[in-house]
Amino acid sequence: MMSVFFTYFALMSIAAGVLTVALKNPVHCGLALLALLLHVSGLFILLNAEFLWAVQVVVYAGAILVLYLFVLMLLNLKTEERYFHTSWTYFLAPAILGSLYVLAQLFHSPFSGAKGDAPAQAVLQDGNTFAVGIKMFSEYLLQFEIVGIFLLGAIIGAIVLAKTPKPVDANRNSP
């Protein structure tokens, strides 16, 4: 039964990823990205990684994708038509061959079933979220803090860019 769910989530993730780059309408690309992120979160459920599932759904499928679509709505995309693809058929054959190759490699991977340093009984007793928290705030605390500083800098930069007035074009003819 797990292999059926894995096959479904894997194939739908590949299809949604191909649609994300192949569709012409940016809003449709965003919706395909949403489908991709939700199917990847389904793969996390199959791995018994509930914390990563919650982060995937809340942070990526929720917050990041909403910000992406918000920026798309703010841009006036009707004034300039910038499409890089002429047809989705150019992506069909490489996508099918790539997905078959990835599935073949997944079933013959030397890294499948790689174990962590914590015993499975300890993770099952304490829970995945507790194990991730202990690992993140003990061994990877410096990296976690550096990422937080980078995100704070990005937020401050976005606020500064939003508050900066646009320069007036002196060459523009006034009526």
Beta strands, then each sheet from edge to edge (+ up, - down):
end
